């Protein structure tokens, strides 16, 4: 199995090369050269398979022979050693809870797998590896937790000043050791632009090995496909088509689901749910893709105005809305509607959605109003306690704070503050 650049199919790389580079030399993103559907026998018995076996088979389909099978099984077992349950919110609508990992966010799956895969490939390296990552909220904490204390790896987390929740900030700024937090005066898109520029800075990368742990790195997307298979295994017995709604910012989570679909996963419809940063829903309506500066919302992890992974989506499926319509819908949700959904669902069912899950619920509910034949699933990507201020304003009560989060709240923030300036960001990474 080799991986090609979305900007030049003739440029290919091994998985090791793709993971170390993060971005292709031409600025493109890596994708597997082929998607061989998993055999019918796998789907016939999936509900009887242990989740670890499901994860391994999906990983093998996307990694090919780039990693020895015993090593790949060990990596997948260690990376996803927590549950991802599908819980019924109300008749016909389920929440796939992806917040049962160490930092209570779905990013734990991708970050833990990436750290272990990178560690495997780094065993024969004789130089330190520097991981540069931009975060709009949960990625930073998950990457910090996944890479903390890993020998030979330093991590630099760029995050936008004042645009992550207080507990998210503590989760990414209180580690020390091999984790450096960089607070940028700007938006997530600015942080992402800085990180991408460093990956393609030939002078910088000639002297040190630099890669990414964002969803631009294929190592992040491979494991994020796992829980879509686990979802199908849990709900297959219902015997109905699945409509899966994915709260979307940088569109890595949705792209991973579409990769699973390429492997034959029987999801009939995906829905991309965004907040006011609705460049992809706009594309689906008008045929025009118009990236623009992001705006701040209560669902801050989705505040992305130029989603990187949309380039992968178009490369896999086409450049026009009609290429996506058979299996993808998209819509944006206002802050007012987000908070109203949190309140209404909690009062009616007792289920507490986080702001991102609430965005997904609103889009899913609207779609199911037109197609009641499906079972609907919203990806609940983070624990509501990570957004206590928004949750309290929406439903009138503070969510219970898990001990893992409370421990972070009591720690001291440590961050390097910089302007939105490439030379300043580069200096921090180059110096360490």
N, C-alpha and C positions, 0 to 999 in steps of 0.2 A: 504494500500500500504506500502510495506517495500522495503528496498534497500540493495543490496548484494555487497560484495567486489569482485572485478574482480579477486582476487587471492584465494578466498575461497567462493564459493556460499553458503556454510553452515553458514557463518557469515552474519547476517542481522541486520538491524538497522531501527528505525523509521526515518522519515525525520528530526526531531529535532536532533536526535543523529548524523545523517550523516552530517548535516550542522554544528553542533558544533565541530565535530571531523575534518572535512575537508578530511583527509585521514582515511581509515580503520586502525585498530590496526596492521594488517599485511602488511601495506604499499600499499594496493590496493586502487582502486578508486570505489566509489559507483555508482551503476546503479539501476534503478527501477527493481523490481523482474519480472514485466510483462509490456508489451506494448499492451494495448487494443486499436485497431484502432478506431478512432472516427467514428461515424455512417455515413452512406452514405448520410443521410439527411443533415448533417453538410456541406459536400462538395458540395451538390446540391445547397445550398443557400448561400455559403460562400461569394460570391461577393456582397450580399445584407446586410450582417451583419456589424454592426459597428466594427471598429478595436478593441475596448475595449472588446467587446463580444468574438471576435476571440481569443484574448489573454487569456481571462478568461477560455474559454473551453479547450484550450491547457494546461494551467496551472493546471486545475482540473484533466486532464487526466494523468499528470505526478506527481501531488502531492497527488492524491487520497483523503482520508479522514483525512490527517495529519493536515490540516488547515481548520477551519470553512469557509464555502463558502462566507459569507459576508466579512470576513477578507481577504480571498484570492482575492476577486474581488477588494477590496480597495487597496491591495498591488499592483496588476497588473495595476490598473488605475493610481495610483500615480507614479509607476516606469516608465511606458511608456506613457508619456503625451506629446509626440512630434511626428511629422510625420516620416514615413520611405517610401518615395515615390520611385516608379520605374520609372525612366526617360529614354526615348529612346535616345541612343547615335547615332545610325545609324540604318537603316532598319534591323530588326531581332536581334538587340543587345541592351539590356537594362542595366542600372546601378541602383542597389538597393542602394539608398543613406542612409547610416546608421549613418551619421554624424550630425544629426540635434538636438542632445541632448546637455546638458549643457557643456560638454568638447569636443564636435565635433568629437566624435569617437564612434564606435559601442559598445565599452565597457560600455557606459553609461547604456544600457539596462540591462546587467547582474549585474553591480555594484549597481544600484539603487534598483533592485529587491532583491538582496542579503542583502543589508543594511536593508530594510524593513522587510524581512522575519526573519533575525537574530534579529532585534528589537522586533518582535512579540514573538519569542521564548524566548527572554531574559527578558521579562516582569516579569517572576517569579524567575529570578536569583537573588541571593544576593551577587554576586561577579562581579568584572569588567571583561569584555571580551576583550581579546587582539586578534586583527586580523593581521596576518602576511601575506604579499603579495609580490611576486616577479613580476617585470615588465620589459618588453622589450621596453616599450614606453607608450602606451595609457592606459594600465590597471591602472597604478599608479595614473594618474590624475583622471580617472573615479572613482576609489575607494575612493580617497581623497574627491572628491566632494560628493559622495554618503554617506559617513560616517561622514563628518565634522560636529561636534557639536552634534552627536548622544549621548545621555547620557549613561554612563556605558560602552562605547566602546572606546578602544584605537587602533589606526592603525599604523603599522610599514611597510613601503614600502622599499623593497630592490631593488636597480636599479644599472645597470652596468655603471661604470664611463666612460664617453666619448662615450657611445653607444646609447644614446637617443638624439633626436633633441633638440636644445636649448629651443624651446617653450614647448616641452614635459617635459623637466627638470623643467622648471618654474611651470608647471601645477601640479607637484607632490611635489615640495620642498618649496612652498611659503605659506602654510596653517597655520602652527603652531597649537596651541590648542591641540586637541587629535590626530593630525597627525604628525608622525615622519618619515622623509625620511632618509634612510641609503644608502650612496653611496659606492658601493663595487668595489674594484679594481679587476675586472674580467668580465666575460660575463654573459648573462642572465642565462645560464645553471647553473653557479655557484650560482647565487642568488636563483634560483629555488631549488637547492640542499640544500642550507642553510635553506630555508623556510620549505621544507619537513622534514628535520632533526629535526627542532624545534617541528613540529607537533607530531613527534614520540619520543620525548625526555621525557621519563616517569618521570624523576626527575623534569623537568621543568613543565610539564603539571599536575603533582600531586599538585602543589602549586597554579597554576593559570589556568584559562580556556583560551586556545589558539585555534584559528581556522584560516582558510584561506579564502581569497576572490579571489584566482586564479581560473582558470577553472578546477582545480583538485576538487573543491568543487561543488557538484551537484547543489547547489543553483545558481551557475552561468550559468549552461547549460540549466536549465529549461526555463528561460526567453529568452535565445538566440534562442530557437526554434520558438518563437512567430513570428518573422519577416519573416520566411519562409512561414508560413500560410498567412501572409499579402501579401507577394509577389504573391502567387498563386491567392489570391482574386483579385488582381489588373490585372493580366494577363490572367485569366481564359478565358475571352471572345475571346481571340485570337484563341482559339481552336487548339493549337499546343502543342506538347510535350515540356517540359521545361528542359533545360540544365543549371544548376547553377554552376558557377565557384566561388570557395571560396579561396581567398588568405589565406595561412595557415602557422602558425608558431608552436604554441603549440597544434594546431588541435582541440581546444575547439569549435570554430565556426562551423567547418565542422561536428564534432560529434553531435552538437545540431541539425544540418540539418538532419543527419542520424537518430536521435531520432524522428524527425518529420516524416521522411519516415516510421519509425516503427509504427507511429500512422496513417498511411495510406495516407500521403500527396503525391499526384501524381506528383512527380518530376521524370523524366525518367532517368536523369543522373546527378551525381555530379562530379565536377572536382576539385581536390586539386592542387592549384597552389603555388609553393614555389619559393624561390630565390635559391642561391647557396647552401643553407642548405637543401639538397634534399633527406633526408634519406627515406622518404615515397615513392617518385617517384622511387628511387633506389629499394626499396622493391617490388614495383609493376613490375619493369622490371626483377629483378633477383630472387625474392623470399627470399632474405636475408635482414634482418633488422639490420642495422649497425649504431647505435647511435654514435656520435662523437662530439668533441668540435665544437661549432658554429663559423662561420666566419662572419665578419662585412660586411654589404651590404648597399645600399641606401634605401632598404625597411627594415629598422632596426627592426620594430616590429615583423618581421618574422624570426629574427636571432636566431633560436632555433635548436640545434643539437640533442636533445633528447626529442622529443615532448611527453609530459605526456599522452595526450588523445589518442594516438595511442593504448595504452593498452585497453582503453574502446572500440575502434573500433574493435580490434581483438576479444575481448570478445563477442561483439554483433554479429559479422558476420563470423569470422573464422581466421585461422592463415596463410592462403596461398593466394597469389595474385588472383588465380582463384575464390576464394570465393567473391572477391570484383569486379571483372571485369564486371559483368552484370550491375552494377549501379555506378561504380566509375572509373574515370581516374585520372592520376596524371602526372605532369611535372614540371620541374624547369626552371627558366628564369635567364639569366645573367643580371648584372647591365647595360651593354651596351644596351641590348634589352629592358630593362625596361625604360631607358631614351628615347630610340628611339620611343617606343610606346607612351610615354607621348607627345612627340613632334609631331608625326605623327597624332595622334587622335586630338590633339588641333588644328593643322593647317588645318585639313580636315573637322572637325565637329564643332570646337569651344568649345568642352567639355574638361575640365581640370581634368585629372585623378591624384590622388595622386600616389606615387610610388608603394604602395601595390595593388591598383586597377589596375595599369598598368601591374603588374605581372599577375593578373587574366585575364586581357583583352588579353594578348598575348597567354595564354594557351587556353582561350575560342575561340579566333579567329582561332587558329590552328585546334581545334577540329571541329568547325563548317565548316571548309573547307572540312572535310570528311563526315559530316552529316548536310546537309543543311535543313533537315526537322524540326529541332528544333528551338524554340525561345531561344536565349542565354541570360543569365543574369550574370553579374559580381557583386559581393558584393563590393561596394565602402565603405571601412571601416573607413576612416578618411578624414577630410577636407584637401585639398592640402596645405592650409596655414600653417599646422602644420609641413610641410617639405619644407619651403620656399627656403632653399639653394639648395636642389635637384631640386625643380621645376624650379627655375630660371636657373640653369645650363642646364636643359633639354629643356625648351621651350623658354628661352630667356626673360622671364618676371617674376616678382614677383606676386604671387597670391594676391588678395585683402585680407587684414587681418581683419577678423571679430572683432568687438569691444571686444567680450568676450576673444579672444586670446590676443589682444593688452593690455588689463588690466593686464593679467598675466605677460607679458613681462616687465612691469614696476615695478614688485614686487621684493623683495629681496629674494634670495635663502637662505634656511636654511637646512643644511643636516649634518648628522654625517658621517664622512669618516672613513671607515675601510678597512683593507686588506681582501682578500678572506679567512676568518678565522672564523670557527664556534664559538669558544669561544668569539670572539669579538662581533659577531652578537647576540649571546645569551645574553651577558652581557647587551647590549642596551635594549633588550626586557624585560629581567628579572628585570632590575633596575627600570624602569618607573612604 
